[in-house]
Amino acid sequence: MEKKIAIQGIKGSFHYQVALDYFDEFQSIDECMSFDSLVESILTNKSSHAVMAIENSIVGSIIPNYALIDKNNLKIIGEYYHSVHHNFMSIKGQKIEDILEVHSHPMAILQCKEFFKNYPHIKLVEDKDTAETAKRIHDNQLKGIGAIASKTAAELYDLEILAAEIQTINNNQTRFVIISKNQNKSTNEVNKASLKFELEHKRGSLATVLNVMSDCKLNLTKIQSLPKIETPFQYAFFVDITFDDYKDYEKGKQILEIMTTHFKVLGEYENKNQ
């Protein structure tokens, strides 16, 4: 089967860069303009794998993506931490003073707001994708319009970088997960897992679960609650755990299955944040 990778956005986006860095080789890219269409690409076998942003070190979790993975019974088979580097660009021959509007993804704008406080004449306009905006500026040779995007996007779409590294916080990372319809079979390098479960609404239930994880030598690296729409004020919990010994994880998993409801393993994979 051809290895086609689904990404959110187009070539030049951060998802595209992660695909290049994570996979040794692939035949083609499926450019998806939403996470829903990215999931659909996997479910219909159009793509064998997908790259999906799941959280950012500044703005936190992308909560709807947890729900997409869970709802569609997809598996997390890997992760990748990508350092975010934003650049301010336009068609060649423009200066910052010429730019009246900057278009980009809302997340990119949020991460660069401090820079643009120095240029109050520039209006910040939310768009659907960083690289797609860069491409549109190039294709239509738009004057007075800038983009926030990666250096790769500037190179691909022949734009000039007016200011490099404009992100507010330099140590800005986005965590991406690699998803597929099937879990990896080998457990040799597995030392991290993503789990989902629900708990009875009674005092101390979550604390008891956390104690079990500690007793089984499981290190909790992430916990995220998500409201259950059908039952108000009830929550599902998404957690990431790391471990040194797969047998400790297996033991903990068996106990958690008994203690919780709707327990699900979203993925088992190698921890890349070491």
HUTA-V716457 format. One line per field, one symbol per residue. phi: phi as a letter, one per 20 degrees, with the letter a starting at -180 (. if undefined). psi: psi as a letter, one per 20 degrees, with the letter a starting at -180 (. if undefined). burial: + if it has 24 or more other ideal C-beta (glycine too) atoms within 12 Angstrom, else -. A space follows every 10 residues. Layout:
phi=???
psi=???
burial=???
This chain:
phi=.feddeceoc goffffffgf feefabebdd edebffffff fffemfcebb dcfcacfeen feggfgffff gelededabb ddfecececb ffnedgfeed ccdafgfffg fcffffffcf feeecfceaf fffgfffffd lfemddcdae ffffffdlde eebeleffdf edcdeddddb ecfgefdgdf bbbdccbccf ebfnffffff ffgffemdef daccecfeff cgmdceddcd cdbecfffff fffffffffd dlfbeercae fddc
psi=ppopppqoaa pirhgggggg hgphqqhrpo opjrhghggh hghjjhqhrq ppphqqigib qnghhghggg hjlrpoirrp opppoqqprr qqiqrhhiph qpprqhgggh ijhggihimi ipppppriqg hhggghgghj loqjprqoar hgggghjlqp ohpqmjqgph moqppqqpqr hqqqhpjgjp kqqpqprqqq mqpjgghggh hggghjkpoo ipppqpqohi npkqqqppqp qrqhphhggg ghghghhhhr qlppohqpap pim.
burial=---+++++++ ++++++++++ -++--+--++ +++-+-+++- ++---+++++ +++++++++- ++-+++++++ -+-+++++++ ++++++++++ +--+----+- +++++-++++ +++-++--+- -+-++-++++ ++++++++-- -+-+++++++ ++++-++-++ +++--++--- -+++++++++ +-++-----+ +++++++++- -----+--++ -++--+-+++ ++++-+---- ----++++++ +++--+-++- -++--+--++ --++++++++ ++--
